[in-house]
Amino acid sequence: MLRKILLSSQLLILTACILFSQTPSELRDIQVSFYKNRIDSLCSNYADNKNLNPTFELQTLIALSYYPELKGTKVRFIRKSINTTAACRPTWTFLFKRRNQRVYKIYINNDPEKIKGAMLEEIPFDAQIGLIGHELGHIVDYSGTSALGIIATGFRYLFISGRAKVEKRVDNITIAHHLGWQLYDFDDFIFNRSKVSRDYKDYKRRVYYKPEELLQLIGQK
């Protein structure tokens, strides 16, 4: 009898561990209700030093939960008129601060008249997490380099070939953090379901991984 009880307990513990350790990549889709019921825990674990935008708070917290190394990093999420959906930049003070003291800004477009891509509000929930996860990947990329390295990255960004190298490196960082499916969902939406221009889609094909390439990379994980 005692053996049966112990066996049942072990099975329950194993099941709980599997459920709580699953990542979106493993599940394919984010379990929104699971995270909504745990938003207080997400805030206490991942909102420190983060100036979150209320509109995308849950999506951002979920993405942050896949980047535990950014727990203490100062990140400001700012709505701003830019010509793309979102962008990440270090503040100019990176020139004088140590790597672990840098401050980063993630801009989210608030101007539908200026944007060439899609407004974040138009994108499905999982795809929003994928895009935010990609921008967090830029922070990981910046965090691993010196001030001169960041300047060099900015210089490379002036050229399509250099920009493609940076963006694909960050896509790989995002996939390594188990947000590959969400990144794919963003690309799939832009190419197959959004109303963005053909010119913008051509630009994305030149600079970022195409959806079919992301599927191959995810399959290698």
N, C-alpha and C positions, 0 to 999 in steps of 0.2 A: 504493500500500500504506500509506504513512504517513498519507495523507488518511483512509483507512478506519479506521485505528487511532485517529486523533484524533477522528473522528466517533463511534466506539464509546465512547470515553472520555467525550466530552461527554454522550452519552445516559445513560451510567451515573451521571454526576454529577447530571444533571437529575432522573433517577429518584430518586436518594438524597435530593435536596433536597425533592422533592415528598413523599416518605414521611415525612421528619423534620419537615416544616413543617405537616403536617396537624393540625388541631385536632379535638377531639371533635365540634364543630358540623359540620365538614366530613365527618367519618367517620360521624356519627350515633351510633355506639357507641364507648365507650372500649376501646382495645386493652389489656386488663389485662396480658397476658403481656409486651407491649412495655415497660410501665412496671415490672413486677416485676423484669425483667432489668436495669433501670437505676436501682434504688432508691438505690444508693450515690451516683449522680450527682445524683438528686433531692435527697437529704439535703445534699450538699455545696453545692448551689445555692440551696435554698429553706428549709432547716431552721434557719438562723441566727436566733437570738432567738425561736425558736418552741418552746414547751413542748408537744410533741405527745403525744396519747393513743395508746398502742401499738395499741389495738383498731382505730383508724381511721387509722393512720399513712400507709398508701399512698394512701388516698382523699384525705387532707388534703394530702399532698405534690403529688398531681396537681392538685388545685384551686389550690394555691398557685402552681403553675407557670404558671397563667393570670393571675396577679396579680404580675408582676415588680416593680411599684412598691412592693410590700409586703415586699421582700426584707429590709430592715433593721428593719422594724417589729416591736416586741415584742408577741407574741400568745401567750396562755396558753389551752390547751384543757383544760377542767375538766369532770369528771363531777359532776353536781349534781341534786338533786331540784327540777325546775321543771315547770310545767304544759304545756309545749310540747316539741317535739322538740329544738330548739336555739335559742339566743339569744345575741346579741352586745352587750356593753356596754364602754365605756371605764372604766378604774379612776378613782376619784374624784380622783386626782392630775392629771387632765386640766385641772383648774382652774388649776394652777400651772406646768404644763409647756408647752414649745413643741410645736407640732404634730408635729414629727418625733421627739419624745421621749416621746410618749404610750404607754401600755400598754393593751392591749385584752384582754378575756376573752371567749372563746366557750364558753358552757355547753352541754353535751350531757346530756340527761336520763338519769338512771340509776334512776328510780323508776317502774316500770310501773303502780303503783297511783295515782299522782298525775297522770300525763300525760293530756292530752286528745287529743293527736295520736298519732303512731306512734313507737315506739322506733326509734332510728337503726339498730339491729341488724336490724330487721324489713324495712328498706327495701332494694331492689336496689342493687347497687354503683354504677351510673351515677347513680341518684337520690341516693345518699349524697353523691356528688361535687357534684351540683347544689345540694343543701341547704347543704353546707359552702361552696360557691362563693357562695351567696346571703349567708351570714353574713360572708364576706370582703368582699362588696360593701358591707355596712354599715360596715366599717372604712374603705373608700375614701370612703364618704359622710361619715363622721365626720372623716376626715383633711382633707377639703376645706373644713372650716368652723372657726370660732373656738369658744372655750369657751362664749361666749354662744349661739352657734348650736347647739351640742350641747344646752344647757339648753332652748332653744326646741324642738328636736326631741323631747326628753323630754316637754315640755308638750303638744305636738301628739299624742303617743302616748296621751294620756289620753282622746282622743276618736276614735271610729271613723273619721270622715272624715279626720282628720289622720293617723291610723295608716295608713289606706289610701294616702294620698299618699306617705308615707315608704316603705312596703313596695313600692309599684309603682315608685318611683324606684330603689330598690335592685334590683328585678327587672330594670329596664332596664340598670343597671350590670352585672349578671351576664351579661345577653345580649351587651352590648358587649364583654365579656371572653371571648366565644366559648364560654360554657357554657349557652347557651339550650336545647339539646336535653336536657341533664342536668337543668336546672330543670324542663323539661316532663315528664321522666320522673318526677320527684318528685311534681309535681302530679297526673299521670295515675295514679300509684300511690295517692295519698291519696284521690282521688275515685272511682276505679274498681276498686281491688283491695285496699284496706285495710279494716280492721274498725273504723275510727274512727266516732264517733257522727255522726248527721245534723246535730246542733247544731254540731259542729266544722266539718263541711263547709260549712254555711251561713255560719259565721264566715269561713272561707277565701274563699268567694265574695264576701263583702263587703269584704275587706281586700286580697286578693292578686289577681293576674291569674288568670283561669280558664284551663284547658288550651287551649281553642280560641283564646283571646286570645293566649296565648303562641305558638301556631303561627303566627298572623298576624304577630306581631312578629319571630319567627325568619325568616319568609319575606321580610321587608323587608330583612334584613341582606345 
